């Protein structure tokens, strides 16, 4: 389902909108979702959580249009600028940008690490080349690895999440780190 507040945040051209779009990209990139028999209409995954993330992101304009292929890319049709009914979206391609994300390295989820990451190269919203590590995982795994000073609202999010957890909800955290080519050459 779509919430009006999140839709309004997506339209924002400032920092809030940017963070929301990055959140949806992360949900669409970092997963093990594949297409059933090369059919772009039906997704398949070993995890219902993975399917839920990809479908949620598609509802807000980040639709996975092909899964990893032999060239190790994912294509995401990004239509964040307009939110018509599903029928209108299929007829009107205005605002659709198909962005390719080249998977440079994939760190698969396992129960020990409790996170999954993908190092990807792509063109950002300003048409600049970018290399980013997108990660999703459990709070206790992600929190020590991120700079919380860059997320001033983290304490509010954490308080809300703890209320949800007390009611039996599950949580997943998403984050991104950008790299320069110089940094990557030093790592590899």
C-alpha positions as CSV (number, residue, x, y, z in Angstrom):
1,X,0.0,0.0,0.0
2,X,1.1,3.6,-0.4
3,X,1.1,6.2,2.3
4,X,0.5,9.8,1.3
5,X,3.2,11.1,3.6
6,X,5.9,8.8,2.0
7,X,4.7,9.8,-1.5
8,X,5.1,13.5,-0.5
9,X,8.6,12.8,0.8
10,X,9.6,11.1,-2.4
11,X,8.6,14.2,-4.4
12,X,10.9,16.4,-2.3
13,X,14.0,17.4,-4.2
14,X,15.9,18.0,-1.0
15,X,17.6,15.6,1.4
16,X,14.4,13.9,2.7
17,X,13.4,12.9,-0.9
18,X,16.9,11.8,-1.7
19,X,17.0,9.5,1.4
20,X,13.6,8.0,0.5
21,X,14.7,7.3,-3.1
22,X,18.0,5.7,-1.8
23,X,16.0,3.6,0.6
24,X,13.9,2.2,-2.3
25,X,16.9,1.6,-4.4
26,X,18.6,-0.3,-1.7
27,X,15.5,-2.5,-1.3
28,X,15.5,-3.2,-5.0
29,X,19.2,-3.8,-5.4
30,X,20.2,-5.8,-2.3
31,X,18.2,-9.1,-2.5
32,X,18.2,-12.5,-4.2
33,X,15.1,-12.0,-6.3
34,X,15.0,-13.5,-9.7
35,X,12.4,-13.6,-12.4
36,X,10.5,-16.8,-12.9
37,X,11.4,-18.3,-16.3
38,X,12.7,-14.9,-17.6
39,X,9.2,-13.4,-17.0
40,X,9.4,-9.8,-15.9
41,X,6.0,-10.0,-14.3
42,X,6.7,-12.7,-11.8
43,X,9.4,-12.6,-9.2
44,X,10.8,-15.6,-7.4
45,X,12.9,-15.8,-4.2
46,X,13.9,-18.3,-1.5
47,X,12.7,-15.7,1.0
48,X,9.3,-14.1,1.3
49,X,11.0,-11.1,2.9
50,X,13.0,-10.5,-0.2
51,X,9.9,-10.6,-2.3
52,X,8.1,-8.2,0.0
53,X,11.0,-5.6,-0.2
54,X,11.1,-5.7,-4.0
55,X,7.3,-5.4,-4.3
56,X,7.2,-2.6,-1.7
57,X,9.8,-0.6,-3.6
58,X,7.9,-1.2,-6.9
59,X,4.8,0.3,-5.3
60,X,6.7,3.6,-4.9
61,X,8.4,3.7,-8.3
62,X,11.5,1.6,-8.1
63,X,10.6,-1.5,-10.2
64,X,13.1,-4.2,-10.8
65,X,12.9,-4.9,-14.5
66,X,15.5,-7.5,-14.8
67,X,17.4,-9.6,-12.3
68,X,21.1,-10.2,-12.3
69,X,22.2,-11.6,-15.7
70,X,25.4,-12.8,-17.2
71,X,26.7,-9.2,-17.3
72,X,26.0,-8.9,-13.5
73,X,23.7,-5.9,-13.8
74,X,20.3,-5.1,-12.3
75,X,18.0,-2.7,-14.1
76,X,15.6,-0.6,-12.1
77,X,12.8,1.4,-13.7
78,X,12.7,4.5,-11.5
79,X,9.5,6.5,-11.7
80,X,9.6,8.6,-8.5
81,X,8.2,11.8,-10.0
82,X,4.6,10.7,-10.6
83,X,2.3,8.3,-8.8
84,X,-0.7,7.5,-11.0
85,X,-2.8,4.4,-10.7
86,X,-1.2,1.2,-12.0
87,X,-3.2,1.4,-15.3
88,X,-1.9,5.0,-15.9
89,X,1.7,4.0,-15.2
90,X,1.6,1.3,-17.8
91,X,0.3,3.7,-20.4
92,X,2.4,6.7,-19.6
93,X,6.2,6.2,-19.6
94,X,7.0,9.9,-18.9
95,X,9.2,10.1,-15.8
96,X,10.5,6.6,-16.2
97,X,14.3,6.2,-16.0
98,X,15.8,2.8,-16.5
99,X,19.0,2.8,-14.5
100,X,21.5,0.1,-14.6
101,X,23.4,-1.0,-11.5
102,X,26.5,-3.1,-12.2
103,X,27.2,-5.5,-9.3
104,X,30.9,-5.3,-8.7
105,X,30.8,-7.7,-5.7
106,X,28.0,-9.4,-3.8
107,X,28.2,-10.3,-0.1
108,X,25.5,-12.9,0.4
109,X,23.4,-13.1,3.5
110,X,24.3,-15.7,6.1
111,X,23.1,-16.3,9.6
112,X,26.5,-15.5,11.1
113,X,26.9,-12.1,9.4
114,X,23.2,-11.3,9.5
115,X,23.5,-8.8,6.6
116,X,23.7,-8.7,2.8
117,X,25.6,-6.2,0.7
118,X,26.2,-5.3,-2.9
119,X,29.0,-3.1,-4.2
120,X,27.5,-1.4,-7.3
121,X,28.6,1.1,-9.9
122,X,26.0,3.3,-11.6
123,X,25.1,6.9,-12.6
124,X,23.4,8.8,-9.8
125,X,20.6,11.3,-10.0
126,X,23.0,14.0,-11.2
127,X,24.4,11.7,-13.9
128,X,27.7,11.3,-12.1
129,X,29.5,8.0,-11.9
130,X,29.2,6.5,-8.4
131,X,30.3,3.4,-6.6
132,X,28.3,2.5,-3.5
133,X,28.0,-0.3,-1.0
134,X,24.3,-1.0,-0.3
135,X,23.7,-3.1,2.8
136,X,20.7,-4.4,4.7
137,X,20.8,-6.2,8.0
138,X,19.8,-6.4,11.6
139,X,20.1,-3.4,13.8
140,X,22.8,-4.8,16.1
141,X,24.9,-5.6,13.1
142,X,24.4,-2.4,11.2
143,X,24.5,0.2,14.0
144,X,28.2,-0.3,14.9
145,X,29.2,0.0,11.2
146,X,27.5,3.3,10.4
147,X,28.1,6.9,11.1
148,X,25.0,7.9,13.1
149,X,26.1,11.5,13.2
150,X,25.0,11.6,9.5
151,X,21.5,10.5,10.5
152,X,20.3,13.1,13.1
153,X,16.9,11.5,13.3
154,X,18.2,8.0,14.1
155,X,17.2,8.2,17.8
156,X,13.6,9.0,16.8
157,X,13.6,6.1,14.3
158,X,15.1,3.7,16.9
159,X,12.4,4.7,19.5
160,X,9.6,4.1,17.0
161,X,11.2,0.8,15.9
162,X,11.5,-0.4,19.5
163,X,7.8,0.2,20.0
164,X,7.1,-1.9,16.9
165,X,9.4,-4.6,18.0
166,X,7.6,-4.7,21.4
167,X,4.4,-5.5,19.4
168,X,6.1,-8.4,17.6
169,X,7.2,-6.6,14.3
170,X,10.4,-7.5,12.5
171,X,12.9,-4.9,11.5
172,X,15.6,-4.5,8.8
173,X,18.0,-1.6,8.4
174,X,19.3,-0.3,5.1
175,X,22.4,1.8,4.5
176,X,24.8,3.0,1.9
177,X,28.4,4.0,1.8
178,X,30.0,5.7,-1.2
179,X,33.5,5.0,-2.4
180,X,35.9,6.7,-4.7
181,X,37.9,4.7,-7.2
182,X,41.1,5.5,-5.2
183,X,39.5,4.0,-2.0
184,X,38.5,0.8,-3.9
185,X,41.9,0.3,-5.4
186,X,43.3,0.4,-1.8
187,X,40.9,-2.3,-0.7
188,X,41.4,-4.7,-3.5
